[in-house]
Amino acid sequence: MKGLEPPEAGKLNTLKRILAAARREFSGKGLAGARVEDIAQDAGVTKQLVYHYYGSKEGLFVAVLDEASDTIMSELVALDVEGMSAPDALRHVLNHFFDQYRYDPLLGALALEGIRYHDGHQTPRNHFLELAPKLVEKFEQILQHGAASGAFKHGVNARLFLATAALVTTGWFTNRYSMSALTGLETDSAEGMSTWREYSANFIVASVAAL
């Protein structure tokens, strides 16, 4: 176990280990069931060090949510869709929505716990809120490009459309029981994920297609 204050050169690595361990703990046990002692042991640090950096278990949980949302939003904002047709650009972004959850088995559970937390707490300023306008702008540009080319309808509200697209694509991972029951597919199977990835993207693109 390490002391209270690691060398400055190793601080960033220590914080990364703590956040990674906390992510596993919160995803598996939720905020209520997670134990700071277990997180510290998993990260190879003292419990005191965790409290030193994050103040409380809730403070650590908020930091985990912030890191996850920063990664998700930064990747989406940075996607290169230049030179693509509007339908292809939109489908590319939608598929990335899905794949972020598909290839990160902890993200769905963490997202659900984050929803429960934000429903009962005032949300502090975080990276999700800071990056959301940039993602809305990206969708706005794709929709405008599509409307100008005749592929999409005019006047689609980019914010509402983005919110709907996010719910439809990621609902496969945050509402597994209902999705499995309604589709007749196992949400963790290759067939189920492939089917919903394609269907959800096609459905969303079709919703804004010019008639």
Phi, psi and omega in degrees: 000147184264161180287183185295321185235103180288163176304145184303325181297332181260003184298314183298318179296322178296315179298322178296319179294320179296314181295321179295317178294319179295323178299316178295317183293313181292323179294323183275328187239352184078172181295316184293321185273344182291147179238128179298325179300318181290322178297314181298316180297317179297323181278347181077033179228178177273155175299323180299324180292321177300314179293328179300318183274326189242353172083316184199170176297320179295320178297322177292319179298316178298322178295321177296315178299319181295318179296317181296314181293325178297316179296312181300307186291321181297318179297316182294316180296325184277353181303133181268112179242012179298138178085352178273153170293158182301315178299320179292321179297315180296315180297324179297316179293317180297318178297326179290322172311307183296314186293332177300320178280323182299318185263004175235093187296344180270344191293320181299312179295321179294321179297317178298316179294325177295321178298314179298321180294312183292334177294332183250002182224152174287126185284122176287161177299127183217181185293329178299312180294327181287325184268343182306315179300326179291324178288322175300317179299321179298315178295321179300317180295319178295317181294319179293319177299318179294321179293319180294329181273353181088003181277328184242161173294157174272153171078019178287131179286113187295322181294312180294321180295317178298315180299317179296315181299319180295318180294317183294314184289316186271350178300337177300332185255338182259353178221056189300317184299309181295317181298318179294317181295320184284323183268342184073020181237146176283128185292337180261008179271154178299320180296315181297314181294318180296318181295313182288324178303313182287315184295314183296319179295314179298320180297315182291317178298319180296331183292339179247004181294141177294139182279000000 
